[in-house]
Amino acid sequence: MGTDDADTGDLEPTRWGPIKKSDAVHPWVAVGDESASEWWLRREFDGGVAIVRADTLTTCSARGETTSGRQFRGQPVKEIARALADADAWIAEMTASAPTHADAGSEEGATDSSLPPSPR
């Protein structure tokens, strides 16, 4: 590194992608940090996890994986709400098709997506 690198210290970091911490709405939580200027959204559900993460400076997409190995990857979109809707639809499909303890005759373990996500 040259001594000229010190001159860039007063520049603000460029935010990577369209996602801001304030885009997190329950049950989604923001993950990342302000020093890296990158945020993504995470939602845990019974049997898996979904995230919405930046693909480029202006687009993001939803991704998900279940504990049984099923995966999902949404199309890159500019609207964060659209990526969240894609992920929520996939989560609804996965939780509707997943057997619960209630199916085996026990109400214990029934899925409740209104529970808050676990801390990171």
BADOFI-951092 format. One record per residue (C-alpha): y, x, z; residue in three letters; residue number from 1; chain. Coordinates in steps of 0.5 Angstrom, whole numbers, plus 500, padded with zeros to 3 digits. Layout:
REM BADOFI-951092
[[Y; X; Z]; "Ala"; NUM; "A"]
...
REM end
This chain:
REM BADOFI-951092
[[500; 500; 500]; "Met"; 1; "A"]
[[507; 502; 498]; "Gly"; 2; "A"]
[[513; 502; 503]; "Thr"; 3; "A"]
[[516; 496; 498]; "Asp"; 4; "A"]
[[510; 492; 501]; "Asp"; 5; "A"]
[[515; 491; 508]; "Ala"; 6; "A"]
[[520; 488; 503]; "Asp"; 7; "A"]
[[515; 482; 502]; "Thr"; 8; "A"]
[[514; 480; 510]; "Gly"; 9; "A"]
[[520; 475; 510]; "Asp"; 10; "A"]
[[517; 471; 504]; "Leu"; 11; "A"]
[[514; 464; 506]; "Glu"; 12; "A"]
[[506; 464; 505]; "Pro"; 13; "A"]
[[504; 460; 499]; "Thr"; 14; "A"]
[[500; 454; 501]; "Arg"; 15; "A"]
[[494; 453; 497]; "Trp"; 16; "A"]
[[492; 447; 495]; "Gly"; 17; "A"]
[[495; 440; 496]; "Pro"; 18; "A"]
[[492; 438; 503]; "Ile"; 19; "A"]
[[496; 438; 509]; "Lys"; 20; "A"]
[[494; 438; 516]; "Lys"; 21; "A"]
[[498; 431; 516]; "Ser"; 22; "A"]
[[493; 428; 511]; "Asp"; 23; "A"]
[[488; 428; 516]; "Ala"; 24; "A"]
[[486; 420; 518]; "Val"; 25; "A"]
[[481; 418; 523]; "His"; 26; "A"]
[[475; 419; 522]; "Pro"; 27; "A"]
[[477; 425; 518]; "Trp"; 28; "A"]
[[480; 432; 522]; "Val"; 29; "A"]
[[484; 437; 519]; "Ala"; 30; "A"]
[[481; 444; 519]; "Val"; 31; "A"]
[[484; 451; 517]; "Gly"; 32; "A"]
[[490; 454; 520]; "Asp"; 33; "A"]
[[497; 455; 519]; "Glu"; 34; "A"]
[[497; 462; 518]; "Ser"; 35; "A"]
[[493; 462; 512]; "Ala"; 36; "A"]
[[497; 456; 509]; "Ser"; 37; "A"]
[[490; 453; 507]; "Glu"; 38; "A"]
[[487; 446; 510]; "Trp"; 39; "A"]
[[481; 442; 508]; "Trp"; 40; "A"]
[[479; 435; 511]; "Leu"; 41; "A"]
[[472; 434; 515]; "Arg"; 42; "A"]
[[468; 428; 517]; "Arg"; 43; "A"]
[[462; 429; 520]; "Glu"; 44; "A"]
[[457; 423; 520]; "Phe"; 45; "A"]
[[450; 421; 523]; "Asp"; 46; "A"]
[[446; 425; 518]; "Gly"; 47; "A"]
[[451; 430; 515]; "Gly"; 48; "A"]
[[458; 432; 514]; "Val"; 49; "A"]
[[463; 431; 508]; "Ala"; 50; "A"]
[[469; 435; 506]; "Ile"; 51; "A"]
[[475; 435; 502]; "Val"; 52; "A"]
[[478; 442; 500]; "Arg"; 53; "A"]
[[483; 444; 495]; "Ala"; 54; "A"]
[[480; 447; 488]; "Asp"; 55; "A"]
[[486; 449; 485]; "Thr"; 56; "A"]
[[494; 449; 488]; "Leu"; 57; "A"]
[[494; 442; 485]; "Thr"; 58; "A"]
[[487; 439; 486]; "Thr"; 59; "A"]
[[482; 437; 491]; "Cys"; 60; "A"]
[[475; 434; 491]; "Ser"; 61; "A"]
[[470; 432; 496]; "Ala"; 62; "A"]
[[463; 435; 497]; "Arg"; 63; "A"]
[[458; 433; 502]; "Gly"; 64; "A"]
[[451; 435; 505]; "Glu"; 65; "A"]
[[446; 431; 509]; "Thr"; 66; "A"]
[[441; 434; 514]; "Thr"; 67; "A"]
[[436; 432; 509]; "Ser"; 68; "A"]
[[439; 436; 503]; "Gly"; 69; "A"]
[[442; 431; 499]; "Arg"; 70; "A"]
[[449; 434; 496]; "Gln"; 71; "A"]
[[455; 431; 493]; "Phe"; 72; "A"]
[[460; 434; 489]; "Arg"; 73; "A"]
[[466; 429; 487]; "Gly"; 74; "A"]
[[471; 430; 481]; "Gln"; 75; "A"]
[[477; 434; 482]; "Pro"; 76; "A"]
[[483; 430; 483]; "Val"; 77; "A"]
[[490; 430; 485]; "Lys"; 78; "A"]
[[491; 425; 490]; "Glu"; 79; "A"]
[[488; 426; 496]; "Ile"; 80; "A"]
[[487; 419; 498]; "Ala"; 81; "A"]
[[482; 419; 492]; "Arg"; 82; "A"]
[[478; 425; 494]; "Ala"; 83; "A"]
[[477; 421; 501]; "Leu"; 84; "A"]
[[475; 415; 498]; "Ala"; 85; "A"]
[[470; 418; 494]; "Asp"; 86; "A"]
[[467; 422; 500]; "Ala"; 87; "A"]
[[467; 415; 504]; "Asp"; 88; "A"]
[[464; 412; 499]; "Ala"; 89; "A"]
[[458; 417; 499]; "Trp"; 90; "A"]
[[458; 417; 506]; "Ile"; 91; "A"]
[[457; 409; 506]; "Ala"; 92; "A"]
[[451; 410; 501]; "Glu"; 93; "A"]
[[448; 416; 505]; "Met"; 94; "A"]
[[448; 412; 512]; "Thr"; 95; "A"]
[[446; 405; 509]; "Ala"; 96; "A"]
[[440; 409; 506]; "Ser"; 97; "A"]
[[438; 413; 512]; "Ala"; 98; "A"]
[[433; 410; 517]; "Pro"; 99; "A"]
[[436; 409; 524]; "Thr"; 100; "A"]
[[432; 409; 530]; "His"; 101; "A"]
[[434; 401; 530]; "Ala"; 102; "A"]
[[429; 401; 524]; "Asp"; 103; "A"]
[[424; 403; 528]; "Ala"; 104; "A"]
[[425; 398; 533]; "Gly"; 105; "A"]
[[430; 401; 538]; "Ser"; 106; "A"]
[[437; 400; 538]; "Glu"; 107; "A"]
[[438; 407; 540]; "Glu"; 108; "A"]
[[441; 412; 535]; "Gly"; 109; "A"]
[[444; 406; 531]; "Ala"; 110; "A"]
[[450; 409; 526]; "Thr"; 111; "A"]
[[457; 408; 529]; "Asp"; 112; "A"]
[[462; 412; 524]; "Ser"; 113; "A"]
[[468; 410; 528]; "Ser"; 114; "A"]
[[466; 415; 533]; "Leu"; 115; "A"]
[[471; 421; 533]; "Pro"; 116; "A"]
[[468; 427; 530]; "Pro"; 117; "A"]
[[466; 433; 534]; "Ser"; 118; "A"]
[[471; 439; 536]; "Pro"; 119; "A"]
[[471; 445; 531]; "Arg"; 120; "A"]
REM end
